[in-house]
Amino acid sequence: MNHFTGIRTVGVPVTDQDRAVTFYTETLGFELLMDAPLPQFGGRWIVVAPAGAAASIALVPASEENPAGVDTGIRLSSPDAPAAHKHFLAEGVDTGELLEWPGVPPMFSLRDQDGNRLYVSQE
């Protein structure tokens, strides 16, 4: 029996949730889907995602057990990875080299304000 139907949300640890919301919504262009207080955990449940995406990212408070500055393994899709790469470089985002090989979609990595690595690959 299959108990799962998809991947809904991936948590990314951040040291400042307000700063992370600004980066993910204003710099990356994601939508803010939820921002609810979680006083028992000293933070908020914040969910962001690209418009229309099936999966989302929860910006969770970093802790000793869940530190910020990780390789998230998250792969974001872009209709034009070279244009996105150029845009993020111009915006001052910590952006890796654009990688292009024959037969492989263009791709690059970037880091958020806490050094969490995300990957961008052309659709």
LINZIFEN-V840193 format. One record per residue. N is the residue number from 1. RES is the residue in one letter. NEAR is the number of other C-alpha atoms within 8 Angstrom. D_LAST is the distance of its C-alpha to the last C-alpha in Angstrom with 1 decimal. Layout:
N_RES_NEAR_D_LAST + N_RES_NEAR_D_LAST
//
This chain:
1_M_2_31.5 + 2_N_4_28.0 + 3_H_4_28.5 + 4_F_4_25.0 + 5_T_5_22.4 + 6_G_4_19.5 + 7_I_7_18.7 + 8_R_7_19.8 + 9_T_9_20.4 + 10_V_9_20.3 + 11_G_8_23.1 + 12_V_11_22.9 + 13_P_14_26.4 + 14_V_13_27.4 + 15_T_8_30.9 + 16_D_7_31.0 + 17_Q_13_29.3 + 18_D_6_30.0 + 19_R_8_28.5 + 20_A_12_25.4 + 21_V_12_25.0 + 22_T_9_25.4 + 23_F_11_22.7 + 24_Y_11_20.1 + 25_T_12_21.0 + 26_E_9_22.1 + 27_T_8_20.2 + 28_L_7_16.8 + 29_G_8_17.3 + 30_F_11_17.2 + 31_E_9_19.8 + 32_L_11_22.9 + 33_L_8_23.3 + 34_M_8_26.5 + 35_D_9_29.2 + 36_A_7_32.2 + 37_P_7_35.1 + 38_L_9_35.8 + 39_P_7_39.2 + 40_Q_5_40.0 + 41_F_6_37.2 + 42_G_6_37.7 + 43_G_11_34.5 + 44_R_13_32.2 + 45_W_12_29.4 + 46_I_13_26.6 + 47_V_13_23.2 + 48_V_16_20.2 + 49_A_13_16.6 + 50_P_9_14.0 + 51_A_6_15.2 + 52_G_5_14.9 + 53_A_7_13.3 + 54_A_6_15.1 + 55_A_9_15.7 + 56_S_12_17.6 + 57_I_11_19.3 + 58_A_12_23.0 + 59_L_15_24.6 + 60_V_13_27.7 + 61_P_11_30.7 + 62_A_10_30.9 + 63_S_8_34.0 + 64_E_5_35.8 + 65_E_4_34.2 + 66_N_7_30.7 + 67_P_10_30.5 + 68_A_13_27.9 + 69_G_9_26.2 + 70_V_8_24.2 + 71_D_7_21.1 + 72_T_8_19.4 + 73_G_7_16.9 + 74_I_7_14.4 + 75_R_8_10.7 + 76_L_8_9.0 + 77_S_8_5.4 + 78_S_10_5.5 + 79_P_6_5.4 + 80_D_8_7.6 + 81_A_13_8.2 + 82_P_9_11.6 + 83_A_7_12.8 + 84_A_9_12.1 + 85_H_11_13.9 + 86_K_8_16.7 + 87_H_8_17.1 + 88_F_11_17.6 + 89_L_10_19.9 + 90_A_7_21.9 + 91_E_7_22.2 + 92_G_6_23.7 + 93_V_10_21.2 + 94_D_9_21.7 + 95_T_11_18.7 + 96_G_7_18.4 + 97_E_6_17.9 + 98_L_10_14.8 + 99_L_7_14.3 + 100_E_8_13.5 + 101_W_7_14.7 + 102_P_4_15.1 + 103_G_4_12.8 + 104_V_6_10.6 + 105_P_9_7.3 + 106_P_12_9.0 + 107_M_13_9.8 + 108_F_14_12.8 + 109_S_12_14.9 + 110_L_12_17.0 + 111_R_12_20.1 + 112_D_12_21.5 + 113_Q_8_25.2 + 114_D_9_26.4 + 115_G_9_24.5 + 116_N_14_22.1 + 117_R_14_19.1 + 118_L_14_15.5 + 119_Y_12_12.4 + 120_V_13_9.3 + 121_S_13_6.4 + 122_Q_11_3.8 + 123_E_7_0.0
//
